[in-house]
Amino acid sequence: MGLFANNFLPTTVGGDVVRLAGIMQMGFDRAICVASIAADRLVGMAGMMFTLPFGLVPAWASLQEIISESFAFIASLQRPIGFARRTLQTFTTWLHQPKALMVSLLCTFGNMLFIFASVYILIEGLGGHVSFWLVAGLWSLAYFITLIPISINGLGVQELALAYFFLHVGSLSAATSLSMAVLIRIIFMLASLPGALFLPSILLAISRQKKDPIPPELKIPHD
């Protein structure tokens, strides 16, 4: 549901709100729900940090032209920075659960492997060739750029970043770079469609909760 909701909610974390609502409907504590989703987001970012150098080093020359402007833009985003600070504070809950964090990180590596393999297969199918590790590095670069909250689910930002890096660093043609970026977006959207089947139930539960915030078991029966 979170993946599907990301397709039309603002920024790349809009689906996290839906995930939070869904988990809370299952009866879990609100603080644990928020901490879990924050940990999931930060562990995903940590996983991408491992492959970031494979793209950052070869792309450094291209990045130098825009890096100063990017820092100036990010510095102007006070609300996202404040949100990131609060998220990091929430994440401290999980510092006492190192085993859970390590298992989560291993799952993140598995997810990353499939994403990188998908991009690699698409490029090969389009007649291009980029080493797997360069694919991993360039995708990680685009991932962090997409976190800048200026569009819905990074729509447009991700495509432009991927096309730019694979064109200038991966030495692919403009047609191949753009086609790959658009195709991977379509694949991600198609993969998220099953979440649409469950989203109405969460929205209905939220609506009912707003109308009747007192749980049935806490109501006082009337004679």
C-alpha positions in Angstrom: 0.0 0.0 0.0 2.9 2.3 0.8 4.5 1.7 -2.5 1.3 2.4 -4.4 0.5 5.5 -2.4 3.9 6.9 -3.2 2.8 7.2 -6.8 0.5 10.2 -6.0 1.5 11.5 -2.6 4.0 14.4 -2.2 7.8 13.6 -1.8 9.3 10.2 -1.6 8.0 9.5 1.9 4.3 10.0 1.3 3.7 6.3 1.3 5.2 6.1 4.8 2.1 7.9 6.1 -0.1 5.2 4.6 2.1 2.5 6.1 1.9 4.2 9.5 -1.9 4.3 9.3 -2.0 0.6 8.2 0.3 -0.6 11.0 -1.6 1.4 13.6 -4.9 -0.2 12.5 -3.3 -3.6 13.4 -3.2 -2.4 17.0 0.5 -1.7 17.5 1.7 1.2 19.7 2.0 4.5 17.8 5.5 5.2 19.0 6.7 1.7 17.9 5.1 2.2 14.5 6.8 5.6 13.9 10.1 4.2 15.1 9.9 1.2 12.9 9.1 3.2 9.8 11.9 5.6 10.6 14.3 2.8 11.1 13.2 1.2 7.8 13.8 4.5 5.9 17.2 5.0 7.6 18.4 1.4 7.1 17.5 1.8 3.4 19.6 4.9 3.2 22.5 3.2 5.0 22.4 0.3 2.5 22.6 2.7 -0.4 25.6 4.3 1.3 27.6 1.1 0.8 27.2 1.3 -3.0 27.4 5.1 -3.3 31.2 5.2 -3.7 30.9 3.1 -6.9 29.0 5.9 -8.5 30.4 8.9 -6.6 34.0 8.4 -7.6 33.5 8.1 -11.4 30.8 10.8 -11.4 32.7 13.3 -9.2 33.9 15.4 -12.2 30.4 15.8 -13.5 29.0 16.6 -10.0 31.5 19.4 -9.3 29.6 21.7 -11.6 26.3 21.5 -9.6 27.4 20.4 -6.1 27.6 24.0 -4.7 24.2 24.9 -6.0 22.8 21.7 -4.6 24.1 22.4 -1.1 22.7 25.9 -1.3 19.3 24.5 -2.3 19.3 21.9 0.5 20.3 24.5 3.0 17.1 26.4 2.2 14.9 23.4 3.0 14.3 24.0 6.7 11.3 21.8 7.1 12.9 18.7 5.5 16.0 19.2 7.6 13.9 19.5 10.8 12.0 16.3 9.7 15.3 14.5 9.2 16.5 15.6 12.7 13.3 14.3 14.3 13.6 11.0 12.4 17.1 10.5 13.7 16.0 11.1 17.2 13.2 8.5 16.8 15.8 6.1 15.3 17.6 6.0 18.7 14.9 3.6 19.9 16.4 0.9 17.7 20.0 1.4 18.9 19.2 -1.1 21.6 18.1 -3.7 19.0 21.3 -4.3 16.9 20.2 -7.7 15.8 16.9 -6.4 14.3 18.9 -3.6 12.6 21.4 -6.1 11.1 18.6 -8.4 9.8 16.8 -5.4 8.3 20.1 -4.2 6.6 20.5 -7.7 5.1 17.0 -7.5 3.7 17.8 -4.0 2.3 20.8 -5.5 0.5 18.6 -8.1 -1.1 16.2 -5.4 -2.2 19.0 -3.4 -3.7 20.4 -6.4 -5.5 17.1 -6.9 -7.3 16.8 -3.2 -8.2 20.3 -3.1 -9.6 19.8 -6.3 -11.5 16.6 -4.9 -13.0 18.4 -1.7 -14.2 21.3 -3.8 -15.6 18.9 -6.1 -17.5 17.0 -3.2 -19.0 20.2 -1.6 -20.2 21.5 -4.8 -21.7 18.1 -5.3 -23.4 18.3 -1.8 -24.9 21.6 -2.6 -26.4 23.9 -0.8 -24.0 26.4 -2.1 -21.5 27.4 -0.7 -18.0 29.2 -2.8 -15.4 27.0 -4.0 -12.6 28.9 -2.1 -9.9 28.6 1.1 -11.9 24.9 0.6 -12.2 24.8 0.1 -8.4 26.8 3.3 -7.8 24.9 5.5 -10.2 21.5 4.3 -8.9 22.6 5.1 -5.4 23.6 8.6 -6.5 20.2 9.1 -8.1 18.5 7.7 -5.0 19.9 10.4 -2.7 19.2 13.1 -5.2 15.6 11.9 -5.4 15.2 12.4 -1.7 15.1 16.1 -2.2 11.4 16.8 -1.7 10.5 18.8 -4.8 8.1 16.4 -6.6 5.7 13.5 -6.1 7.8 10.4 -5.4 10.7 12.0 -7.1 8.8 11.9 -10.4 11.0 13.6 -13.0 13.9 14.1 -10.6 14.8 10.4 -10.6 14.4 10.1 -14.4 16.6 13.2 -15.1 19.2 12.1 -12.5 19.4 8.6 -14.0 19.5 9.8 -17.6 22.2 12.4 -16.7 24.5 9.9 -14.9 24.2 7.1 -17.3 24.7 9.4 -20.2 27.8 11.3 -18.9 29.3 8.7 -16.6 28.0 5.4 -18.0 28.7 6.4 -21.6 25.3 5.3 -22.8 23.4 7.1 -25.6 20.8 9.7 -24.6 18.0 7.4 -26.0 19.1 4.4 -24.0 19.6 6.4 -20.8 16.1 8.1 -21.1 14.4 4.8 -22.1 15.9 3.0 -19.1 14.9 5.7 -16.7 11.3 5.8 -17.9 11.0 2.0 -18.1 12.2 1.5 -14.6 9.6 4.0 -13.4 6.9 2.1 -15.2 8.1 -1.2 -13.7 8.0 0.2 -10.2 4.5 1.6 -10.7 3.2 -1.7 -12.0 4.9 -3.6 -9.2 3.0 -1.3 -6.7 -0.4 -1.9 -8.2 -1.4 -4.8 -5.8 -1.3 -2.3 -3.0 -4.3 -0.5 -4.5 -6.4 -3.5 -3.6 -5.8 -2.9 0.1 -5.7 0.9 0.3 -9.5 1.4 0.4 -9.7 -0.7 3.6 -7.2 1.5 5.4 -8.9 4.7 4.2 -12.3 3.4 5.4 -10.8 2.5 8.8 -9.2 6.0 9.1 -12.6 7.6 8.3 -14.4 5.5 10.9 -11.8 6.3 13.5 -12.3 10.1 12.9 -16.1 9.7 13.3 -15.8 7.4 16.3 -12.5 7.9 18.0 -13.5 5.9 21.2 -12.8 2.2 20.8 -15.9 0.0 21.2 -14.5 -1.8 24.3 -14.1 1.5 26.1 -17.7 2.7 25.5 -20.1 2.8 28.5 -23.2 0.9 27.7 -26.5 2.7 28.1 -29.6 1.1 29.7 
